Amino acid sequence: MKARQILDLARGSSTTISTAESCTGGLIAAALTEVAGASDVFDRGFVTYSNAAKQAMIGVQAETLAAHGAVSEQVAVEMAEGALAQSNANLAVSVTGIAGPGGSEFKPEGRVCFGLAQEGAATLCETVEFGALGRSAVRQAACDHALDLLLGAVQERRPAP
């Protein structure tokens, strides 16, 4: 189970994790906390579905939302950095996207932007086009991808002394 592997590696490297989720609505936090004992590694999750919540809870700037829209790498970066700043974690992942149904010519269904912030490193961001898989499948694919990002990050961290 990927979540268990993330948590075990995080324990070994003194890593604490937070999440900032929009289109996944808490699925990433749920996957991590499904594992018994997650509380020693998982600090908190922010479900910031609305733009107002993104601004109030994790400090996403109104200017960034106006210039790029909620589904953008710029917002994903601010979400991850905000989750890091508003928690006791040293690693944060963020997700914002269009799960569907619908979308637009410019932001199609299945487009999801991810951010990964950690202390002492530049924030990473990427966009994945999952396609029009249907709402539940896009949300699950985004959750799985975010867990992959967390796994990669904790694998790269040095074990605690």
FIMI-653980 format. One record per residue: residue number from 1; x, y, z of N, C-alpha, C in turn. Coordinates in pm, 1 decimal, decimal comma, m for minus. Example, Ala and Ser with C-alpha at 12.3 -4.5 7.8 and 13.67 -1.06 7.14 Angstrom:
<atoms>
{1 {1319,0 m569,0 780,0} {1230,0 m450,0 780,0} {1320,0 m330,0 780,0}}
{2 {1285,0 m225,0 708,0} {1367,0 m106,0 714,0} {1290,0 3,0 787,0}}
</atoms>
This chain:
<atoms>
{1 {84,9 m119,0 0,0} {0,0 0,0 0,0} {88,9 124,6 0,0}}
{2 {65,8 211,8 m96,3} {150,2 330,2 m115,3} {148,6 423,5 5,9}}
{3 {32,1 444,7 64,5} {23,3 535,5 179,7} {108,3 484,4 295,4}}
{4 {104,5 354,5 320,6} {185,5 297,4 428,7} {334,6 317,7 400,5}}
{5 {374,2 298,9 276,4} {514,5 318,4 238,6} {556,3 464,2 259,2}}
{6 {471,7 556,7 221,0} {500,2 699,7 241,2} {519,8 728,7 389,4}}
{7 {428,1 680,0 470,3} {434,5 707,6 613,6} {557,9 644,5 677,7}}
{8 {591,1 522,0 638,9} {709,8 455,8 694,9} {837,4 532,3 658,8}}
{9 {848,6 573,1 532,4} {966,5 649,5 490,1} {970,0 786,5 556,8}}
{10 {854,8 847,7 573,4} {848,9 978,7 638,8} {895,8 967,8 784,1}}
{11 {853,0 862,7 852,3} {898,1 841,9 990,5} {1050,1 830,9 996,3}}
{12 {1107,5 758,7 902,7} {1251,6 736,9 901,8} {1333,5 859,9 869,5}}
{13 {1269,6 960,2 812,4} {1342,5 1082,1 775,5} {1292,0 1204,8 850,9}}
{14 {1216,2 1183,4 956,5} {1158,1 1293,7 1035,4} {1079,6 1391,0 948,3}}
{15 {1005,5 1337,0 855,4} {922,6 1417,3 765,9} {780,5 1421,1 819,0}}
{16 {722,0 1539,5 817,8} {580,7 1554,9 849,1} {510,3 1611,3 726,9}}
{17 {387,2 1569,4 706,0} {316,7 1594,9 580,4} {187,4 1671,4 604,2}}
{18 {158,9 1764,4 512,0} {26,8 1827,8 506,3} {m20,1 1825,5 360,8}}
{19 {m149,5 1842,0 342,5} {m207,1 1842,7 208,2} {m295,0 1965,1 190,7}}
{20 {m304,1 2012,3 68,0} {m397,3 2118,9 29,7} {m471,2 2067,0 m93,2}}
{21 {m600,0 2041,9 m77,1} {m675,4 1975,3 m182,6} {m795,4 2058,0 m226,9}}
{22 {m814,3 2059,6 m356,5} {m934,3 2120,1 m411,6} {m1017,0 2010,1 m477,0}}
{23 {m988,4 1972,2 m600,4} {m1074,5 1876,6 m671,0} {m1078,2 1738,3 m606,5}}
{24 {m978,1 1701,7 m529,5} {m978,8 1570,9 m463,3} {m1058,3 1572,3 m333,3}}
{25 {m1091,7 1687,6 m281,5} {m1181,0 1699,8 m168,4} {m1142,4 1621,6 m43,5}}
{26 {m1014,2 1598,7 m22,6} {m969,8 1528,2 97,6} {m930,6 1383,5 75,6}}
{27 {m934,0 1336,4 m47,6} {m899,2 1196,3 m75,6} {m755,0 1163,4 m38,1}}
{28 {m663,5 1257,5 m57,5} {m522,2 1231,4 m26,3} {m505,8 1216,9 125,1}}
{29 {m562,9 1309,8 198,8} {m557,1 1302,2 344,9} {m623,6 1174,2 393,1}}
{30 {m735,3 1137,3 331,8} {m805,6 1014,3 371,5} {m719,1 891,3 345,6}}
{31 {m650,6 888,0 232,8} {m564,6 773,1 202,0} {m452,7 760,1 304,3}}
{32 {m392,9 872,2 341,5} {m283,7 868,6 439,0} {m333,7 831,0 578,1}}
{33 {m447,5 885,4 617,2} {m496,4 860,0 752,6} {m571,9 728,5 764,6}}
{34 {m591,1 658,8 655,1} {m647,5 523,6 659,0} {m551,6 427,8 729,0}}
{35 {m423,1 462,0 728,4} {m319,3 379,2 789,6} {m310,7 412,2 938,6}}
{36 {m322,3 310,8 1021,1} {m311,1 330,2 1165,8} {m174,3 389,3 1199,6}}
{37 {m172,8 485,3 1289,9} {m47,8 547,7 1332,0} {m4,0 663,5 1245,6}}
{38 {m87,2 703,7 1150,6} {m50,3 813,3 1059,9} {m30,6 944,9 1133,3}}
{39 {m88,2 959,0 1251,3} {m83,9 1087,7 1321,2} {56,9 1130,7 1361,1}}
{40 {151,1 1039,0 1365,3} {287,3 1080,6 1399,2} {360,7 1139,2 1278,8}}
{41 {301,8 1133,3 1160,4} {363,6 1184,8 1038,6} {272,5 1286,1 968,3}}
{42 {143,0 1257,0 962,8} {49,2 1344,8 893,2} {1,9 1453,1 989,0}}
{43 {32,3 1579,3 955,5} {m3,6 1690,6 1043,3} {m147,0 1737,3 1020,9}}
{44 {m181,5 1773,4 897,6} {m316,1 1823,1 869,1} {m340,1 1831,3 719,3}}
{45 {m467,6 1837,0 685,7} {m508,2 1855,2 547,6} {m602,2 1973,2 536,6}}
{46 {m587,4 2047,4 429,9} {m674,5 2160,8 400,8} {m757,7 2125,2 277,6}}
{47 {m888,6 2123,9 292,6} {m975,9 2107,6 177,2} {m1024,5 2246,9 141,8}}
{48 {m966,1 2300,9 37,4} {m993,3 2439,4 m3,4} {m1060,8 2436,5 m140,3}}
{49 {m1187,0 2397,7 m138,0} {m1260,2 2378,3 m262,0} {m1293,1 2510,3 m330,2}}
{50 {m1330,4 2609,5 m252,9} {m1364,2 2739,7 m311,2} {m1240,6 2829,8 m315,8}}
{51 {m1247,6 2929,9 m401,0} {m1138,6 3028,0 m406,5} {m1126,1 3102,5 m274,7}}
{52 {m1240,7 3131,6 m211,3} {m1237,9 3201,3 m82,3} {m1164,1 3117,5 22,0}}
{53 {m1185,8 2987,3 22,1} {m1115,6 2899,8 116,5} {m966,3 2895,2 86,2}}
{54 {m931,4 2892,1 m40,4} {m789,3 2893,1 m77,9} {m720,7 3018,3 m22,3}}
{55 {m789,4 3130,4 m31,3} {m733,4 3256,0 17,1} {m728,9 3259,4 169,5}}
{56 {m838,1 3224,8 234,4} {m848,5 3239,2 379,8} {m764,9 3137,0 455,9}}
{57 {m762,4 3014,4 408,7} {m698,1 2907,8 484,9} {m548,9 2893,1 456,0}}
{58 {m509,8 2913,3 329,4} {m370,1 2885,6 294,8} {m302,6 2999,0 218,5}}
{59 {m366,6 3114,0 214,7} {m300,3 3233,7 164,6} {m280,7 3246,5 15,5}}
{60 {m361,2 3175,3 m64,8} {m353,1 3195,5 m209,4} {m395,0 3339,4 m238,3}}
{61 {m319,1 3407,2 m321,3} {m342,9 3548,1 m349,0} {m456,7 3567,6 m449,6}}
{62 {m543,4 3665,0 m422,3} {m653,4 3696,7 m513,2} {m599,8 3731,0 m651,6}}
{63 {m486,0 3798,3 m655,5} {m425,9 3836,0 m784,3} {m385,6 3713,2 m865,8}}
{64 {m337,6 3611,6 m798,5} {m297,3 3488,5 m868,7} {m420,7 3419,0 m925,0}}
{65 {m525,7 3412,5 m844,8} {m650,0 3351,3 m891,4} {m707,4 3428,4 m1009,8}}
{66 {m705,6 3561,1 m1001,6} {m760,9 3643,2 m1110,0} {m678,6 3629,9 m1237,8}}
{67 {m548,2 3624,7 m1224,1} {m460,2 3620,3 m1341,4} {m454,6 3482,1 m1407,3}}
{68 {m462,3 3375,7 m1326,6} {m436,8 3241,6 m1380,6} {m552,6 3144,4 m1364,3}}
{69 {m646,6 3175,7 m1276,3} {m756,0 3083,6 m1246,8} {m714,9 2981,2 m1143,3}}
{70 {m814,4 2920,5 m1080,2} {m787,6 2824,5 m973,2} {m713,2 2701,9 m1023,6}}
{71 {m738,8 2663,2 m1147,4} {m671,5 2546,7 m1203,5} {m550,2 2594,7 m1281,5}}
{72 {m440,1 2610,8 m1208,6} {m316,2 2659,4 m1268,5} {m199,0 2616,1 m1181,9}}
{73 {m83,3 2606,5 m1242,9} {36,8 2571,5 m1166,4} {68,6 2680,0 m1064,1}}
{74 {40,8 2805,3 m1099,0} {68,7 2914,8 m1006,6} {m12,5 2899,1 m877,2}}
{75 {m138,7 2862,6 m890,7} {m222,0 2841,5 m772,1} {m178,2 2715,4 m698,8}}
{76 {m142,9 2610,7 m770,7} {m95,0 2487,9 m706,2} {29,1 2515,8 m621,5}}
{77 {118,7 2599,5 m672,0} {238,6 2636,8 m595,8} {199,6 2711,7 m469,4}}
{78 {112,9 2811,3 m482,7} {72,0 2888,6 m365,1} {m3,5 2801,4 m264,9}}
{79 {m79,4 2705,6 m313,1} {m149,9 2614,1 m222,7} {m50,5 2528,9 m143,2}}
{80 {47,9 2472,1 m211,8} {146,6 2387,5 m143,1} {228,5 2468,9 m43,6}}
{81 {271,1 2586,3 m86,2} {350,0 2671,6 3,9} {265,2 2719,7 120,7}}
{82 {138,5 2748,0 96,9} {48,7 2790,1 203,8} {23,1 2678,2 303,3}}
{83 {6,0 2556,5 253,5} {m14,2 2442,1 343,2} {108,9 2420,4 429,9}}
{84 {224,9 2440,2 372,3} {349,4 2427,5 448,2} {356,0 2535,5 556,5}}
{85 {323,6 2658,5 519,0} {332,3 2771,9 612,3} {227,6 2764,4 723,6}}
{86 {112,1 2708,0 694,6} {3,0 2705,4 791,7} {m4,9 2574,1 869,7}}
{87 {101,8 2495,6 864,8} {102,2 2367,5 934,6} {234,9 2349,4 1007,4}}
{88 {246,0 2236,1 1072,9} {371,6 2197,9 1136,2} {446,6 2096,4 1051,1}}
{89 {412,8 2090,5 923,7} {473,9 1994,6 831,8} {598,3 2053,2 766,6}}
{90 {682,7 1964,6 714,6} {796,6 2009,5 635,0} {788,4 1958,4 491,4}}
{91 {673,5 1900,6 455,2} {645,9 1855,8 318,9} {496,5 1871,6 294,4}}
{92 {460,2 1934,6 182,7} {318,4 1954,9 151,0} {293,1 1929,5 3,7}}
{93 {180,5 1867,3 m24,3} {138,0 1846,3 m162,0} {5,4 1918,5 m182,5}}
{94 {m14,6 1971,4 m303,0} {m141,0 2038,3 m334,9} {m195,4 1986,2 m467,2}}
{95 {m328,6 1997,4 m480,2} {m398,8 1950,9 m599,7} {m511,0 2048,5 m630,1}}
{96 {m518,8 2092,8 m755,7} {m630,3 2174,7 m801,9} {m658,2 2137,7 m946,3}}
{97 {m783,5 2112,2 m978,9} {m810,9 2067,0 m1114,6} {m958,2 2067,2 m1148,9}}
{98 {m986,0 2014,1 m1268,0} {m1122,5 2003,5 m1318,3} {m1157,2 1855,4 m1329,2}}
{99 {m1230,7 1806,6 m1229,6} {m1266,3 1665,2 m1227,1} {m1381,2 1634,5 m1323,2}}
{100 {m1463,6 1733,9 m1352,2} {m1573,9 1714,7 m1444,1} {m1704,9 1693,8 m1370,4}}
{101 {m1811,7 1680,6 m1441,2} {m1812,5 1684,3 m1587,6} {m1795,1 1826,7 m1638,8}}
{102 {m1751,6 1836,0 m1759,3} {m1735,3 1967,3 m1819,9} {m1591,1 2009,4 m1826,5}}
{103 {m1570,8 2135,1 m1836,9} {m1440,9 2193,3 m1862,0} {m1460,0 2296,3 m1970,8}}
{104 {m1351,2 2340,6 m2028,9} {m1360,6 2439,1 m2136,0} {m1252,4 2410,1 m2238,7}}
{105 {m1253,7 2486,9 m2343,2} {m1152,2 2475,0 m2446,6} {m1013,1 2499,5 m2389,2}}
{106 {m1004,0 2591,1 m2293,3} {m875,6 2628,9 m2236,3} {m836,8 2544,2 m2115,9}}
{107 {m936,8 2494,5 m2042,7} {m911,7 2410,9 m1924,7} {m1005,4 2290,5 m1932,2}}
{108 {m958,5 2185,4 m1999,1} {m1045,3 2070,4 m2022,8} {m1063,4 1982,8 m1899,1}}
{109 {m1170,2 1907,2 m1900,8} {m1194,9 1808,3 m1795,9} {m1074,0 1715,4 m1785,9}}
{110 {m1035,2 1688,4 m1664,6} {m921,6 1599,1 m1642,2} {m788,7 1668,8 m1625,3}}
{111 {m785,1 1801,4 m1639,4} {m660,8 1875,3 m1616,2} {m645,0 1898,4 m1466,2}}
{112 {m530,9 1855,7 m1413,5} {m505,0 1871,0 m1270,7} {m363,5 1924,7 m1252,1}}
{113 {m351,6 2027,0 m1168,0} {m222,4 2087,6 m1136,9} {m181,7 2046,8 m995,0}}
{114 {m54,3 2016,1 m981,3} {0,3 1968,1 m854,4} {113,7 2059,3 m809,6}}
{115 {127,2 2074,3 m678,9} {240,5 2144,3 m619,9} {301,7 2056,9 m512,2}}
{116 {432,3 2069,2 m495,0} {502,4 1995,0 m390,1} {602,6 2090,8 m326,6}}
{117 {577,0 2125,0 m200,6} {662,4 2221,2 m129,6} {728,6 2149,9 m12,4}}
{118 {856,0 2182,1 8,3} {925,6 2130,4 125,2} {1029,1 2230,7 170,3}}
{119 {1057,0 2225,2 299,1} {1153,9 2317,7 356,6} {1287,8 2302,5 286,4}}
{120 {1348,0 2415,8 253,8} {1482,2 2415,6 198,5} {1493,2 2376,9 52,8}}
{121 {1381,5 2374,2 m20,1} {1386,0 2336,9 m162,2} {1286,6 2421,4 m240,5}}
{122 {1312,8 2434,9 m367,9} {1218,9 2506,2 m454,7} {1090,2 2424,2 m466,6}}
{123 {978,4 2493,7 m474,2} {849,7 2426,3 m489,6} {837,3 2374,4 m632,1}}
{124 {799,3 2249,0 m642,2} {780,4 2185,9 m772,8} {634,5 2197,5 m812,5}}
{125 {608,6 2204,5 m942,4} {471,3 2203,0 m989,5} {465,7 2131,6 m1123,2}}
{126 {350,2 2075,3 m1151,4} {328,8 2009,6 m1280,2} {180,5 2000,0 m1307,3}}
{127 {148,5 1984,6 m1433,5} {10,9 1965,4 m1476,4} {1,2 1830,2 m1544,9}}
{128 {m102,3 1755,7 m1510,3} {m127,6 1626,5 m1573,2} {m264,2 1633,6 m1639,9}}
{129 {m268,6 1588,1 m1763,7} {m394,6 1581,1 m1838,1} {m444,8 1437,3 m1830,1}}
{130 {m535,0 1410,2 m1736,1} {m588,4 1274,8 m1720,0} {m693,5 1243,1 m1825,1}}
{131 {m753,0 1347,5 m1883,9} {m857,7 1327,9 m1982,6} {m994,3 1316,0 m1917,6}}
{132 {m1095,4 1303,1 m2002,4} {m1234,2 1298,7 m1956,3} {m1269,5 1157,0 m1911,4}}
{133 {m1212,8 1117,2 m1798,4} {m1232,7 982,7 m1744,1} {m1362,2 970,3 m1665,2}}
{134 {m1423,2 1083,6 m1635,4} {m1536,6 1087,3 m1543,1} {m1488,1 1139,8 m1409,3}}
{135 {m1577,8 1204,2 m1338,2} {m1543,5 1275,0 m1214,8} {m1470,0 1186,6 m1113,3}}
{136 {m1525,6 1072,8 m1080,4} {m1464,4 986,5 m978,7} {m1327,1 937,3 m1021,4}}
{137 {m1313,3 900,6 m1147,0} {m1185,3 848,2 m1196,2} {m1077,8 956,6 m1199,6}}
{138 {m1115,6 1078,1 m1237,2} {m1018,3 1188,6 m1236,5} {m974,1 1217,0 m1093,6}}
{139 {m1068,4 1220,7 m1001,8} {m1034,0 1247,5 m861,6} {m941,4 1139,1 m807,4}}
{140 {m969,2 1013,0 m837,8} {m884,6 904,3 m788,4} {m747,6 908,0 m855,0}}
{141 {m743,5 937,6 m983,7} {m614,8 947,2 m1053,6} {m530,3 1060,5 m995,7}}
{142 {m594,8 1171,7 m962,7} {m522,3 1284,7 m903,3} {m470,1 1247,0 m764,8}}
{143 {m550,1 1178,4 m687,2} {m505,9 1132,3 m555,1} {m385,1 1040,3 m569,1}}
{144 {m394,2 944,0 m659,3} {m284,0 849,6 m680,2} {m156,6 921,2 m723,4}}
{145 {m171,2 1020,8 m811,3} {m53,8 1094,7 m857,6} {7,9 1176,1 m743,9}}
{146 {m77,0 1236,8 m661,5} {m25,2 1313,1 m547,6} {48,8 1220,6 m450,6}}
{147 {m2,2 1100,9 m428,5} {67,8 1005,1 m343,8} {201,5 966,0 m405,3}}
{148 {206,3 952,8 m538,7} {333,8 924,7 m606,4} {434,0 1038,1 m583,8}}
{149 {385,2 1162,6 m589,8} {473,2 1277,2 m565,3} {527,7 1274,0 m422,7}}
{150 {439,7 1246,0 m326,1} {484,1 1236,1 m187,0} {584,5 1123,0 m169,2}}
{151 {558,1 1009,0 m230,8} {648,8 895,2 m219,6} {786,3 931,6 m274,2}}
{152 {790,4 993,7 m390,1} {918,7 1034,9 m447,3} {992,5 1132,0 m356,4}}
{153 {918,3 1223,6 m296,1} {980,7 1323,4 m209,3} {1038,4 1258,9 m84,2}}
{154 {964,6 1168,8 m20,4} {1015,4 1107,2 101,9} {1129,0 1009,0 73,2}}
{155 {1129,7 950,7 m46,0} {1240,0 861,3 m84,0} {1371,0 938,7 m99,2}}
{156 {1360,6 1065,7 m138,5} {1479,8 1148,5 m158,3} {1531,5 1211,4 m30,6}}
{157 {1450,2 1215,5 72,8} {1492,4 1278,4 197,6} {1588,1 1185,1 272,5}}
{158 {1680,6 1243,7 341,9} {1778,0 1164,4 418,2} {1714,1 1108,2 544,9}}
{159 {1754,7 986,6 581,1} {1703,2 931,2 706,4} {1743,1 1018,6 826,1}}
{160 {1659,9 1017,1 926,0} {1689,5 1092,8 1047,7} {1811,3 1034,6 1116,7}}
{161 {1893,8 1120,1 1177,6} {2014,0 1067,9 1246,0} {1979,0 989,5 1370,4}}
</atoms>
